[in-house]
Amino acid sequence: MMRSLLFIPADSERKMEKALGCGADALILDLEDSVATAAKATARQRAAAFLEHAGLAPERPRLIVRVNPLDSDNIELDLAAIVPMQPDLILLPKAVGGQAVAHLDAKLTVHEAQAGLPEGCVGLLALAIETGPALFAAGSFANASPRLAGLTWGAEDLAADLGAQASRHADGSLIEPCRLARSLCLAGAATAQVPAYETVYARLGDTDGLAAIATQAMFDGFAGMLAIHPGQVATINEAFTPSPAAIGEAQEIAAVFAAAPDAGVVSLHGRMIDMPHLKRAQRVLALARQAEDSMRDHGR
């Protein structure tokens, strides 16, 4: 799991290099929306070069590349340039259901073999809901690929595809179709037994709004959140790092169940605690370990 996943246009060497030290748990080198058609070849070259040297660093964020969609003319060129550099993950945009993930899995297997890499060494994230048809396929990602490491969704692309005037209201809240997509992303990820990641918040100057949305996302079950500017990273990391009080309570719940492994219900401080409480406690502890691992990886 990752708390913060920062998009970086892959045609900008300066932005990629600068992002290495921003504290994000993952960098998404973007070959799709943020790169003009005329600059895509340059972006591939620069992303590959960045992966080659940044991937060797002992303390680094996870390195992800968002390729172009499966039905584009660029997908094979993207994979041919990127897979030999062995990124941690490929982010597939416009992924309409598990069939799209299985399709990319097959392509990755071919490119890994051509590059002399072990099969399955490159993982996969899916932008699972960016179009109207994807809403109906959100539950189909289970068993689509052993590479699948998470699902996320895209509010702006979805709103445009549906003909909405915006993805959010003036107060920053999501329009109703996007609220549905957000919930379906969570449900789809739970069905596939992978983490879900909240979509971006595009209002760069609204730190309070970002903090509220990130905090709500963690509360609702998301494991992390996408970012579009380095200035958003610290706020997102804080929201997805459990407080000492929450960690302490989770440790107590885990300990009382560990002491009574055959019990379905236990008592803790006068409260009846059952399996859903244990599952939530385990998630808090997983998020805490994620935060510790990320700080260690960044040398902090």
C-alpha positions as CSV (number, residue, x, y, z in Angstrom):
1,M,0.0,0.0,0.0
2,M,1.0,3.6,-0.6
3,R,-0.3,6.8,1.1
4,S,0.6,9.3,-1.6
5,L,1.0,8.7,-5.3
6,L,2.2,11.9,-7.1
7,F,1.7,12.4,-10.9
8,I,4.7,13.8,-12.7
9,P,4.7,14.6,-16.5
10,A,7.3,12.3,-17.9
11,D,8.4,14.8,-20.5
12,S,9.9,17.0,-17.7
13,E,13.3,15.8,-16.4
14,R,13.4,18.7,-13.9
15,K,10.0,17.8,-12.3
16,M,10.9,14.1,-12.1
17,E,14.2,14.7,-10.4
18,K,12.7,17.3,-8.0
19,A,9.8,14.9,-7.1
20,L,12.3,12.3,-5.8
21,G,12.7,14.3,-2.6
22,C,9.2,15.4,-2.0
23,G,8.2,12.6,0.4
24,A,5.6,10.9,-1.8
25,D,5.4,7.2,-1.3
26,A,5.1,6.7,-5.1
27,L,5.8,8.7,-8.2
28,I,3.6,8.2,-11.3
29,L,5.5,9.1,-14.4
30,D,2.8,10.1,-16.7
31,L,2.8,9.3,-20.4
32,E,-0.9,9.9,-20.9
33,D,-3.0,13.0,-20.2
34,S,-0.3,15.5,-19.1
35,V,1.9,14.8,-22.2
36,A,1.0,16.3,-25.6
37,T,0.9,13.9,-28.5
38,A,4.0,15.5,-30.1
39,A,6.0,15.1,-26.9
40,K,5.1,11.4,-26.2
41,A,8.3,10.0,-27.8
42,T,10.4,12.3,-25.7
43,A,8.4,11.5,-22.6
44,R,9.1,7.8,-23.1
45,Q,12.8,8.3,-23.4
46,R,13.0,10.6,-20.4
47,A,10.9,8.2,-18.3
48,A,13.0,5.2,-19.2
49,A,16.2,7.2,-18.4
50,F,14.8,8.3,-15.1
51,L,13.8,4.8,-14.1
52,E,17.2,3.5,-15.0
53,H,19.0,5.7,-12.5
54,A,16.3,6.3,-9.9
55,G,15.4,2.7,-9.6
56,L,18.9,1.9,-8.3
57,A,18.6,4.3,-5.4
58,P,18.4,2.5,-2.0
59,E,16.0,5.1,-0.6
60,R,13.4,6.0,-3.1
61,P,9.6,6.1,-3.6
62,R,7.9,3.4,-5.6
63,L,8.2,4.1,-9.4
64,I,5.0,3.8,-11.4
65,V,4.4,4.7,-15.1
66,R,1.0,5.6,-16.4
67,V,0.9,4.4,-20.0
68,N,-1.6,5.3,-22.7
69,P,-4.8,3.3,-23.0
70,L,-5.0,-0.2,-24.5
71,D,-6.8,1.0,-27.6
72,S,-4.3,3.8,-28.4
73,D,-1.5,3.7,-30.9
74,N,1.0,4.4,-28.1
75,I,0.6,1.4,-25.8
76,E,3.1,-0.9,-27.5
77,L,5.6,1.9,-27.8
78,D,5.1,2.8,-24.1
79,L,5.6,-0.8,-22.9
80,A,8.6,-1.4,-25.2
81,A,10.4,1.7,-23.7
82,I,9.3,1.3,-20.1
83,V,9.2,-2.5,-19.2
84,P,12.9,-3.1,-19.8
85,M,13.6,-0.5,-17.1
86,Q,11.5,-2.6,-14.6
87,P,9.2,0.0,-13.0
88,D,7.5,-1.2,-9.8
89,L,4.0,-0.8,-11.4
90,I,2.3,0.2,-14.6
91,L,-0.9,2.3,-14.2
92,L,-3.4,1.5,-16.8
93,P,-5.9,4.3,-17.7
94,K,-9.4,3.7,-19.0
95,A,-9.3,0.2,-17.6
96,V,-12.9,-1.1,-18.3
97,G,-13.1,-4.2,-16.0
98,G,-10.9,-7.2,-15.4
99,Q,-10.7,-8.0,-19.1
100,A,-8.6,-4.9,-19.6
101,V,-6.3,-5.9,-16.8
102,A,-5.9,-9.4,-18.2
103,H,-5.1,-7.9,-21.6
104,L,-2.4,-5.7,-20.2
105,D,-1.1,-8.7,-18.1
106,A,-0.6,-10.6,-21.4
107,K,1.3,-7.7,-23.0
108,L,3.5,-7.3,-20.0
109,T,4.4,-11.0,-20.0
110,V,5.6,-10.6,-23.6
111,H,7.6,-7.5,-23.0
112,E,9.2,-9.0,-19.8
113,A,10.3,-12.0,-21.9
114,Q,11.7,-9.8,-24.6
115,A,13.7,-7.8,-22.0
116,G,14.9,-11.0,-20.2
117,L,13.0,-10.2,-17.1
118,P,11.2,-12.6,-14.8
119,E,7.5,-13.0,-15.6
120,G,5.4,-11.0,-13.2
121,C,8.2,-8.6,-12.0
122,V,6.2,-5.6,-13.1
123,G,3.0,-5.0,-11.2
124,L,-0.2,-3.3,-12.2
125,L,-2.6,-0.6,-11.0
126,A,-5.9,0.1,-12.7
127,L,-7.6,3.4,-13.2
128,A,-10.8,1.4,-12.9
129,I,-13.5,4.0,-13.4
130,E,-13.0,6.9,-15.8
131,T,-15.8,6.2,-18.2
132,G,-19.5,5.4,-18.1
133,P,-19.0,1.7,-19.2
134,A,-16.5,1.2,-16.5
135,L,-19.1,1.9,-13.8
136,F,-20.8,-1.4,-14.8
137,A,-17.5,-3.4,-14.7
138,A,-16.2,-2.3,-11.3
139,G,-16.8,-5.7,-9.8
140,S,-15.0,-7.7,-12.4
141,F,-11.4,-7.3,-11.3
142,A,-11.2,-10.3,-9.0
143,N,-8.7,-12.9,-10.3
144,A,-8.0,-10.8,-13.4
145,S,-4.3,-10.8,-12.8
146,P,-1.9,-11.7,-10.0
147,R,-0.1,-8.5,-10.9
148,L,-3.0,-6.3,-9.8
149,A,-1.9,-4.2,-6.8
150,G,-4.8,-1.7,-6.5
151,L,-7.6,0.2,-8.1
152,T,-8.2,3.9,-8.4
153,W,-10.6,6.2,-10.3
154,G,-10.7,9.4,-12.3
155,A,-13.3,12.1,-11.5
156,E,-12.4,14.5,-14.3
157,D,-12.4,11.9,-17.1
158,L,-15.6,10.4,-15.8
159,A,-17.4,13.7,-15.6
160,A,-16.3,14.6,-19.2
161,D,-17.4,11.2,-20.5
162,L,-20.8,11.6,-18.8
163,G,-21.3,15.1,-20.1
164,A,-21.2,16.7,-16.7
165,Q,-20.2,20.4,-16.3
166,A,-17.7,19.6,-13.6
167,S,-16.7,16.7,-11.3
168,R,-17.2,18.8,-8.1
169,H,-19.6,21.4,-6.8
170,A,-18.5,24.8,-5.8
171,D,-17.9,23.7,-2.2
172,G,-15.6,20.9,-3.4
173,S,-18.0,18.0,-2.9
174,L,-18.3,15.4,-5.7
175,I,-21.3,15.4,-8.0
176,E,-23.6,12.4,-7.6
177,P,-22.2,10.3,-10.5
178,C,-18.7,10.7,-9.2
179,R,-19.8,9.8,-5.6
180,L,-21.2,6.6,-7.1
181,A,-17.9,5.9,-9.0
182,R,-16.0,6.5,-5.8
183,S,-18.1,3.9,-3.9
184,L,-17.8,1.4,-6.7
185,C,-14.0,1.8,-6.7
186,L,-14.0,0.9,-3.0
187,A,-16.3,-2.1,-3.6
188,G,-14.4,-3.3,-6.6
189,A,-11.1,-3.2,-4.8
190,A,-12.6,-5.1,-1.9
191,T,-14.0,-7.7,-4.3
192,A,-10.5,-8.0,-5.9
193,Q,-8.8,-7.9,-2.4
194,V,-6.5,-5.1,-3.4
195,P,-6.2,-1.5,-1.9
196,A,-8.3,1.3,-3.3
197,Y,-6.7,4.8,-3.9
198,E,-8.7,8.0,-3.9
199,T,-8.7,10.3,-6.9
200,V,-6.9,13.6,-7.2
201,Y,-8.1,16.9,-5.7
202,A,-7.4,19.5,-8.3
203,R,-7.8,22.7,-6.2
204,L,-4.1,23.3,-5.5
205,G,-4.5,26.2,-3.1
206,D,-7.1,24.6,-0.9
207,T,-5.0,22.7,1.7
208,D,-7.9,22.6,4.2
209,G,-10.2,21.0,1.5
210,L,-7.5,18.5,0.6
211,A,-7.0,17.6,4.2
212,A,-10.7,17.0,4.8
213,I,-11.1,14.9,1.6
214,A,-8.0,12.8,2.4
215,T,-9.1,12.3,6.0
216,Q,-12.6,11.2,4.8
217,A,-11.0,8.9,2.2
218,M,-9.0,7.1,4.9
219,F,-12.0,6.8,7.1
220,D,-14.1,5.4,4.3
221,G,-11.5,2.7,3.4
222,F,-9.1,4.1,0.9
223,A,-5.4,3.1,1.5
224,G,-4.0,6.3,-0.1
225,M,-4.6,9.1,-2.5
226,L,-3.4,10.5,-5.8
227,A,-1.7,13.9,-5.9
228,I,-1.0,16.3,-8.8
229,H,1.5,18.7,-7.0
230,P,4.3,18.0,-4.5
231,G,2.7,20.5,-2.2
232,Q,-0.2,18.1,-1.6
233,V,2.0,15.2,-0.5
234,A,2.6,16.1,3.2
235,T,-1.2,16.7,3.7
236,I,-2.1,13.3,2.2
237,N,0.6,11.5,4.1
238,E,-0.6,12.9,7.4
239,A,-4.2,11.9,6.7
240,F,-3.2,8.3,5.9
241,T,-0.9,7.9,8.9
242,P,-2.9,6.6,11.9
243,S,-2.6,8.6,15.1
244,P,-0.7,7.1,18.1
245,A,-4.1,6.7,19.8
246,A,-5.6,4.8,16.9
247,I,-2.5,2.6,16.7
248,G,-2.7,1.9,20.5
249,E,-6.3,0.9,20.3
250,A,-5.7,-1.3,17.3
251,Q,-2.9,-3.0,19.1
252,E,-5.1,-3.7,22.1
253,I,-7.8,-5.2,19.9
254,A,-5.3,-7.4,18.1
255,A,-3.8,-8.5,21.4
256,V,-7.0,-9.5,23.0
257,F,-8.0,-11.6,20.0
258,A,-4.5,-13.2,19.9
259,A,-5.0,-14.2,23.6
260,A,-8.3,-15.9,22.7
261,P,-7.8,-17.3,19.2
262,D,-11.0,-19.3,19.2
263,A,-13.3,-16.5,20.3
264,G,-15.6,-14.7,17.9
265,V,-16.4,-12.0,20.5
266,V,-14.2,-10.6,23.3
267,S,-14.6,-7.9,25.9
268,L,-12.2,-4.9,26.0
269,H,-12.7,-2.0,28.4
270,G,-16.3,-2.9,28.9
271,R,-17.0,-3.1,25.1
272,M,-18.0,-6.1,23.1
273,I,-15.5,-6.5,20.3
274,D,-16.1,-8.8,17.3
275,M,-14.5,-9.7,14.0
276,P,-15.3,-6.5,12.1
277,H,-13.5,-4.6,14.9
278,L,-10.5,-6.9,14.5
279,K,-10.5,-6.4,10.7
280,R,-10.5,-2.6,11.2
281,A,-7.7,-2.9,13.7
282,Q,-5.6,-4.9,11.3
283,R,-6.1,-2.3,8.7
284,V,-5.0,0.5,11.0
285,L,-1.9,-1.5,11.9
286,A,-1.2,-2.1,8.2
287,L,-1.5,1.6,7.5
288,A,0.9,2.3,10.4
289,R,3.5,-0.2,9.0
290,Q,3.1,1.4,5.6
291,A,3.9,4.9,7.1
292,E,6.9,3.5,8.9
293,D,8.2,1.7,5.8
294,S,7.8,4.8,3.7
295,M,9.7,7.0,6.1
296,R,12.5,4.4,6.3
297,D,12.6,4.2,2.5
298,H,13.0,8.0,2.3
299,G,15.6,8.0,5.0
300,R,13.5,10.1,7.4
